[in-house]
Amino acid sequence: MRTVFPSEPEIVRAWHVIDAENAVLGRVATRVAMILMGKHKPSYTPHMDTGDHVVIINAQKVKLTGNKERQKIYRHHTGYPGGLIETGATKMRATRPAKMLELAVSGMLPKTKLGKQMYRKLKVYAGEQHPHQAQKPVVLDLGKEARR
């Protein structure tokens, strides 16, 4: 029996739309990370990017469970002394709602060149509209489990 590895021209990349309205942030992020990596396909290969493109809409309406809305802090450093910037989840939702989902998904992808290539296939929009209608994306339902 031989192991078959897909070559680059054989990989078919579909487009998916996920509506994040009233969905839990972490559950959406895990589902999206799996699709970006290609783990939902039988042709998944760990050393290749076999994943699909994902468009997330309504990122502004994603839910945070427990006390995360008040307690969660996003941190980044400017690189200068004393340059630690901390932003709460409430302020992040008000100013850059798409960034919340982007950070959650990127944290679940590999931290390599391959992970960066997978991340480029993610498009996140705060509202209902997105400019990817020409790609004919398929609506992907997250199910009841993600909407707790």
LUMTILUM-115108 format. One record per residue: residue number from 1; residue in one letter; x negated, z negated, y of N, C-alpha, C in turn. Coordinates in steps of 0.1 Angstrom, whole numbers, plus 5000, padded with zeros to 4 digits. Example, Ala and Ser with C-alpha at 12.3 -4.5 7.8 and 13.67 -1.06 7.14 Angstrom:
1;a;4868;4922;4943;4877;4922;4955;4868;4922;4967
2;s;4872;4929;4978;4863;4929;4989;4871;4921;5000
REM end
This chain:
1;m;4992;5000;4988;5000;5000;5000;4991;5000;5012
2;r;4995;5008;5022;4987;5009;5034;4994;5003;5046
3;t;4986;4997;5055;4992;4992;5068;4992;5004;5078
4;v;5004;5006;5084;5005;5016;5094;5005;5010;5108
5;f;4995;5016;5116;4994;5011;5130;5000;5022;5139
6;p;5008;5019;5148;5013;5030;5157;5003;5034;5167
7;s;5002;5047;5169;4993;5053;5179;5001;5053;5192
8;e;4994;5055;5203;5000;5055;5216;5011;5064;5218
9;p;5010;5077;5214;5022;5086;5216;5034;5082;5207
10;e;5032;5075;5196;5043;5071;5188;5051;5060;5193
11;i;5046;5052;5203;5053;5041;5208;5064;5045;5217
12;v;5076;5041;5214;5088;5045;5223;5091;5032;5231
13;r;5091;5034;5244;5094;5022;5253;5108;5024;5259
14;a;5116;5015;5255;5130;5015;5261;5131;5007;5274
15;w;5141;5008;5281;5144;5000;5293;5156;4991;5290
16;h;5154;4978;5294;5165;4968;5292;5168;4961;5306
17;v;5181;4958;5308;5185;4951;5320;5191;4938;5315
18;i;5186;4927;5321;5191;4913;5317;5196;4907;5330
19;d;5209;4902;5329;5215;4895;5340;5213;4880;5338
20;a;5205;4875;5348;5201;4861;5347;5211;4851;5353
21;e;5222;4856;5357;5232;4847;5364;5237;4836;5354
22;n;5236;4824;5358;5240;4812;5350;5232;4811;5337
23;a;5221;4817;5336;5213;4815;5324;5201;4806;5327
24;v;5197;4798;5316;5186;4789;5318;5173;4796;5319
25;l;5165;4792;5329;5152;4798;5332;5143;4800;5320
26;g;5140;4790;5313;5131;4790;5301;5136;4799;5290
27;r;5149;4799;5288;5155;4807;5277;5154;4822;5280
28;v;5157;4825;5293;5155;4839;5297;5141;4844;5296
29;a;5132;4835;5301;5117;4838;5301;5112;4841;5287
30;t;5116;4833;5277;5111;4835;5263;5116;4848;5257
31;r;5129;4851;5260;5135;4863;5255;5128;4875;5261
32;v;5125;4875;5274;5119;4886;5281;5104;4887;5276
33;a;5097;4876;5274;5083;4877;5270;5082;4884;5256
34;m;5092;4881;5247;5092;4887;5234;5094;4902;5235
35;i;5103;4906;5244;5105;4920;5245;5093;4927;5251
36;l;5087;4921;5261;5075;4927;5268;5064;4929;5258
37;m;5062;4919;5249;5052;4920;5239;5055;4930;5228
38;g;5068;4932;5225;5072;4941;5215;5075;4934;5201
39;k;5076;4921;5202;5078;4913;5189;5092;4916;5183
40;h;5101;4922;5191;5114;4925;5185;5114;4938;5177
41;k;5103;4945;5177;5102;4958;5170;5095;4956;5156
42;p;5099;4964;5146;5091;4963;5134;5077;4969;5135
43;s;5074;4977;5145;5061;4982;5147;5052;4973;5155
44;y;5055;4961;5157;5047;4951;5165;5033;4950;5159
45;t;5023;4952;5168;5009;4950;5164;5003;4941;5175
46;p;4996;4930;5171;4991;4920;5181;4981;4926;5191
47;h;4973;4936;5187;4963;4941;5195;4967;4953;5203
48;m;4980;4957;5203;4985;4968;5211;4997;4964;5219
49;d;5000;4971;5230;5011;4969;5238;5023;4978;5233
50;t;5031;4972;5224;5042;4980;5219;5056;4976;5225
51;g;5056;4969;5236;5068;4963;5242;5075;4973;5250
52;d;5087;4969;5255;5096;4977;5263;5095;4972;5278
53;h;5102;4980;5286;5103;4976;5300;5115;4967;5302
54;v;5115;4957;5311;5126;4948;5313;5129;4947;5328
55;v;5141;4948;5332;5146;4946;5345;5155;4934;5345
56;i;5152;4924;5354;5160;4912;5355;5167;4912;5368
57;i;5180;4911;5368;5188;4910;5380;5194;4896;5382
58;n;5198;4893;5394;5204;4880;5397;5194;4869;5394
59;a;5182;4870;5398;5172;4860;5395;5175;4848;5404
60;q;5182;4850;5415;5185;4839;5424;5195;4829;5418
61;k;5203;4834;5408;5213;4825;5403;5209;4819;5389
62;v;5196;4819;5386;5192;4813;5373;5193;4798;5374
63;k;5196;4792;5362;5198;4777;5362;5185;4770;5358
64;l;5183;4758;5364;5173;4749;5359;5180;4737;5354
65;t;5176;4732;5342;5183;4721;5336;5177;4708;5340
66;g;5184;4697;5338;5180;4684;5341;5177;4682;5356
67;n;5166;4675;5359;5163;4672;5373;5152;4682;5379
68;k;5150;4693;5372;5140;4703;5376;5142;4709;5390
69;e;5154;4710;5394;5157;4716;5407;5151;4707;5418
70;r;5151;4694;5416;5145;4685;5426;5130;4682;5423
71;q;5126;4681;5410;5113;4676;5406;5102;4687;5403
72;k;5106;4699;5400;5097;4709;5396;5089;4714;5408
73;i;5075;4715;5406;5067;4719;5417;5058;4731;5412
74;y;5058;4741;5421;5049;4753;5418;5037;4751;5426
75;r;5025;4752;5420;5012;4750;5427;5004;4762;5426
76;h;4996;4765;5437;4986;4775;5437;4975;4771;5447
77;h;4963;4776;5445;4952;4772;5453;4947;4785;5461
78;t;4944;4783;5474;4939;4794;5482;4925;4798;5479
79;g;4917;4788;5473;4903;4791;5471;4895;4784;5482
80;y;4901;4779;5492;4893;4772;5502;4895;4757;5500
81;p;4885;4749;5505;4886;4734;5503;4899;4729;5509
82;g;4906;4721;5502;4919;4715;5506;4930;4725;5506
83;g;4928;4736;5499;4938;4747;5499;4949;4747;5488
84;l;4952;4735;5483;4963;4734;5473;4976;4735;5480
85;i;4984;4745;5475;4997;4747;5481;5008;4743;5471
86;e;5017;4734;5474;5027;4730;5465;5041;4733;5471
87;t;5049;4739;5463;5062;4744;5467;5073;4739;5457
88;g;5083;4732;5461;5093;4727;5452;5102;4738;5448
89;a;5110;4736;5437;5118;4746;5431;5130;4750;5440
90;t;5135;4741;5448;5145;4744;5457;5141;4753;5468
91;k;5129;4751;5474;5123;4760;5484;5119;4773;5478
92;m;5114;4773;5466;5110;4786;5460;5122;4794;5457
93;r;5134;4788;5453;5146;4796;5451;5151;4802;5464
94;a;5149;4794;5475;5154;4799;5488;5146;4810;5494
95;t;5132;4809;5492;5123;4819;5498;5120;4831;5488
96;r;5116;4828;5476;5112;4838;5467;5118;4836;5453
97;p;5131;4839;5451;5137;4835;5438;5132;4844;5426
98;a;5127;4856;5429;5122;4864;5418;5109;4858;5412
99;k;5101;4851;5421;5088;4846;5417;5090;4835;5406
100;m;5101;4828;5406;5103;4817;5396;5103;4823;5382
101;l;5111;4834;5380;5111;4841;5367;5098;4848;5364
102;e;5092;4854;5374;5079;4860;5371;5068;4850;5366
103;l;5068;4839;5372;5058;4829;5368;5061;4823;5354
104;a;5074;4821;5351;5078;4816;5338;5074;4826;5327
105;v;5077;4839;5330;5074;4849;5320;5059;4851;5318
106;s;5052;4852;5329;5037;4854;5329;5030;4843;5321
107;g;5036;4831;5322;5030;4819;5315;5032;4821;5300
108;m;5041;4829;5295;5043;4831;5281;5037;4843;5275
109;l;5030;4851;5283;5023;4863;5279;5008;4859;5276
110;p;5001;4867;5268;4987;4865;5266;4979;4865;5279
111;k;4969;4857;5280;4960;4857;5292;4948;4866;5291
112;t;4951;4879;5288;4941;4889;5286;4945;4901;5294
113;k;4936;4912;5293;4940;4925;5299;4953;4930;5293
114;l;4955;4928;5280;4967;4932;5273;4979;4925;5279
115;g;4978;4912;5282;4989;4905;5288;4992;4910;5302
116;k;4982;4914;5310;4985;4919;5323;4992;4933;5322
117;q;4988;4940;5312;4994;4953;5310;5009;4951;5306
118;m;5012;4941;5298;5026;4938;5294;5034;4933;5306
119;y;5028;4925;5315;5034;4920;5327;5038;4931;5336
120;r;5031;4942;5337;5034;4952;5346;5048;4959;5343
121;k;5053;4957;5331;5065;4963;5327;5077;4955;5330
122;l;5075;4944;5337;5086;4934;5342;5089;4937;5356
123;k;5102;4939;5359;5107;4941;5372;5118;4930;5374
124;v;5117;4922;5385;5126;4911;5387;5132;4913;5401
125;y;5145;4912;5402;5152;4914;5415;5162;4902;5417
126;a;5162;4897;5430;5170;4885;5433;5185;4888;5432
127;g;5189;4900;5436;5203;4903;5436;5208;4912;5425
128;e;5220;4918;5427;5226;4927;5417;5219;4941;5416
129;q;5214;4946;5427;5209;4960;5427;5195;4961;5422
130;h;5192;4972;5416;5179;4976;5412;5177;4991;5412
131;p;5165;4996;5415;5163;5010;5416;5159;5018;5404
132;h;5163;5012;5392;5158;5018;5379;5170;5025;5371
133;q;5180;5030;5378;5191;5036;5371;5187;5049;5365
134;a;5177;5056;5370;5173;5069;5364;5167;5067;5350
135;q;5162;5055;5347;5156;5053;5334;5167;5050;5323
136;k;5179;5049;5328;5191;5046;5319;5188;5033;5311
137;p;5187;5022;5318;5184;5009;5310;5197;5004;5303
138;v;5194;4998;5291;5204;4993;5283;5207;4978;5286
139;v;5219;4974;5288;5222;4960;5292;5220;4952;5279
140;l;5212;4941;5281;5209;4932;5270;5216;4919;5272
141;d;5224;4915;5263;5231;4902;5264;5223;4891;5258
142;l;5222;4880;5266;5214;4869;5261;5221;4860;5252
143;g;5234;4861;5252;5242;4853;5243;5246;4839;5248
144;k;5253;4831;5241;5258;4818;5246;5246;4808;5247
145;e;5236;4809;5238;5226;4799;5238;5218;4799;5251
146;a;5216;4810;5258;5209;4810;5270;5217;4806;5282
147;r;5230;4805;5280;5239;4802;5292;5245;4788;5291
148;r;5237;4778;5286;5242;4765;5285;5243;4758;5298
REM end
